[in-house]
Amino acid sequence: MRPGAYRTFTRADRALLRASTPLTLSLDDLVSLRGINESVSLDELAEVYLPLSRLLNLHVRAARNLNGVTDAFLGRPITGHSYVIAIAGSVAVGKSTFARVLQALMARWPDHPQVDLVTTDGFLFPNRQLEEKQLMRRKGFPESYDVKRMVQFLVDVKAGHPEVRAPVYSHQTYDIVPDQWQNVRRPDVLIFEGLNVLQPGHSGGPGERPASIILSDFFDFSIYLDAETSDIETWYLDRFLVLQRARRSKSRPRTSITTRILGPKRQVRSDGESGRTSTK
């Protein structure tokens, strides 16, 4: 790593970089954006998210100005270009909540009111195909995604197509929803969130030669969320237990992943001190 290539900020230092950025989300707004078993406070919003949203706003404005210069030089009409932000990180690290909160904050900046959020879950192969390819146990790993379709989606977004469709994934059935789409119509900003968006691609899967085009070729700004492994394990187990309790209360359908793993009578217990789980 090149000395000075990265800068590290304490939370207090980062909070100062908010400058005069106003807090535009209420507590009710924040509650509606939280994920399962996740807590984001107004203080965290002000000290962590607002400085980042200010930085991103500056980047979006600079990119827009540069694109305008290029359009003027080429003698073509000045048009808006979607600014793509990638968010990656481990399972249970908080990517989805982070992305939703960031989307809500950025959409309140007057420079870019249309901010779309697309997750890579929709680009998983349907369960039927994963079973045919014997990849169900590898679901979530890079080879379980339709990478070509993902790349084409980003190509079309960056090319400024009037409407681009993304497949929809259901966290009730844990499968792609047939004939259902998320329509993306030239957003000012697109947030693209998923496990593997920052991984280098391979043309024929792991162990093969690197692909000539990879997802990160289309990203203007990349964010990786990280945490201590022990914290991630605790968050994952806590979330799983919440889902299990919801299944037992019949608030989730029996096709959910908790039913598939646990069966109708099995339960998960968590040892609060060791973080271990057991089933019975």
N, C-alpha and C positions, 0 to 999 in steps of 0.2 A: 504494500500500500504506500502510495506516495505521501511523504510528510506534508501535512497541511491540506490534503485533499478533502478532508471532512472536518466539520466543526461540531463540537458537542455543546449543547445548551442544558443548563439546569432548568427546571420548571419555572423558577422565578425569573431567570434571564429570558426565557421564551415568552413569558407573560408580558414583559415590557415591550416586546415587539408587536404587540397588539396595537400600540399607538392609540389612536382615537376611534378604532373600529367599534361601532355600536353593537350591543348585544340585541339581536333581532328575533331571537327565539324565546318564547315564554316557557315556564315550567311545564305547562300542559302540552306544548309542542314537543318538548323533550321527552316526556313520558310516552307519547305516541310513537316516537322513533326508536325507543329502546328495544333491544332484542330479548330473547328468553334468558331470564336470570342475569341480566346485565344492568348495570347502574352507571349512569352518566349524570353528574351533577352540574348545576349552573356554574359553579366555580371552575370545574374542569372545562366547561364550554368556553369560558372567558380566558382561561390561562393556556389552553392547549389548542382548541379548535379555531378560535378567532385569529390568533397570529398566523396559523396556517392558511386560513381562508384569505387573509390579507395578502400573504405571499403569493398565493395562487391567482388572486385577482390581478396583481401586478404582472405576473407571467402571462396571463391571458391577454391583458391589454397590450403588452409588448409584442406578443405573437401576432395579434390582430394588426398592429401597426406595420410589422415586418411583412405580413402577407399583403397588406395594402400597397406597400412599396413595390413588391414583386408584380402585383397585378398592374400597377401603373406603368412599370417598366415594360411589361409585355403588351401593353396597349389593350388590355381586356378589362371589362367591367369589374369594379371592386366588389367582391362578394365575401360573405362571411365563411370562415372555415371552422369546422368543429374542433375544439381543443380537447384532446383525449387525455384523461388522467387514469393511470392504472393503480389499483390497490391490491396488494398481495399479502399473504401471511399464512400462518399455520391454521389448521382447524381449531376452532374455539378461541381464537385470539381476539375476536371482536371486529372482524372485517366488515360484516354486514351493518352493524350499528354505526361503526365509524363512517362507512360510505353514506348511509342515510342521513346522518347528522351533517356531514360535509355537503351533501347535495342540498339540504334545506338552507344551510348558511349561504352557500354560493348563489343559490337562486334569488337571494334577497339583495345581491349586489346589482345596481342598476345597469352595469356594463354587460351582464350576461344573465338575463332573467330565465332563459330556458336551459335547464340543467337536467339531463337524463341520466338514469342509473341502469346499467345492464350488468347482470351477473353471468358468470361463465357456466353456472349450473344448467342453463338452457342448452348449452352446447355439448352436454354429455350425450353419448349414444343412448338411445332408448334401452330399457332393461332387456327387451327381447333380443336386440342385437348384442348386448353385452353377454347375455347367456349363450348366444350362438358362437361368439368369439371366445367363450370361456374366460370372460373378464369381470364377472360380477364381483369377485373377491378383490379386484383391482380398481373398483369404482372410486373415482376421485383422483387416481393416479393419471399422469399425462396421457397414457395410451387409451384411457377410457373416454377421451374427448374427441369430438369431430373437429380437429384442428383446422382442416381445410375450410370448413364452413365458418369457423371463427375468423380466420384470416380474411376470407371473402367479405364477411360482415364489416370488418374494420376497413378494408379497402374501399368498400362502397360508402361508408361514413365519411372517410377522409376525402373521397372524390366528390362529395357534396350531392349525392343522389337525393332526390326529393323525399323518398321514403325507403327505409331499410328495415327489414323484419328480422327479429331475433326469436328463436324458439322459447317456449315458456316451460319451466320446470315446476312441478308441484311438490311441496314439502309435506303434503298430506299422503299422496300415493308414492312419493319418491320415484317419480318417473316423468318423462317428457309428456306434456299434455298434447294429444293429437289435435291438429288443426287450430291451434291457438298460438297467437303471435304477439310480441311486443313491437309496436311500430315506432321507429325512431325517425323523426322528421327534421333533419338539419339542426340539431341543438347547438346552442352556443358552446356548451361544455358537455362532454360525455364522460361519465365515470364508469370505468370498466373494472369490475371487482371479481376476484377469484383466486383460488389456491395457487394455480400454476402460471399465471399470466406473465411472470418475469423469468420463467425458466427458459433456457435455450432450447430451441426446437430441433428435432431430428427428422429427416425425410422418411425414414422407415421404422421409427420407433427407437427405444433405447438401444444404444450400442451401434446405431447406424451413423452415417455421415451427417454433419449438421445441415439443417434445411437452409435453402437460399433465402427464404423469407420467414421471419419469425414475428410473433405478436408484438414484441417491443419495438419493432421498426415503426409502428404506428402510434407510439405513445409520446406525448409532449412532456409529460411529467409523471414520475413513478414514485409510489409510496409503498414501503414495506413495513408492516406492523410486526413487532417482535415482543417477546416477553420471556421471562424465566420459564424453563420447562416445567418446574413444579407448579407454577401458577396456571399454566395452560392445562395441565392435568387436572387440577382442582376445578377450573372453570368447565372443562369438558365433562367431568363426572357430575358436577352440580347440574349442568344443563340436561344431561341424560336422565338424571333422577326426576327432574321436573317433567320431562317428556313421559317418563314411565308413570308418574302419578296422574298426568293428564290422560294417558291411555286407560288407566284403571277407572277414571271417572267418566269414561266414554266421551270425552270432549274431542278425541281424535279418532279417526276411523281405524278399523282393525287391519287395514293395509299398511299402516305406518311402520316405520323401521323398528320401533320398540316392540311391536307385536311379532315381527319377523324374527327378531333376535331372541326375545324372551319367551315367546309362546304365551298361551292364555293363562298359565298359572305361575310362571316364574317371576321372581322379584329380584331387584338389585338392592344390596345394602352397601353403604359406604362407611368405612372406618374414618371418622373425622380426623384422627390423629395421623394415621399412616397414609390416608388417601387411597387405600386399597378397596377393591370391591369384591363381592362374592354374590353368587346367585343360588337360588333354591327353588 
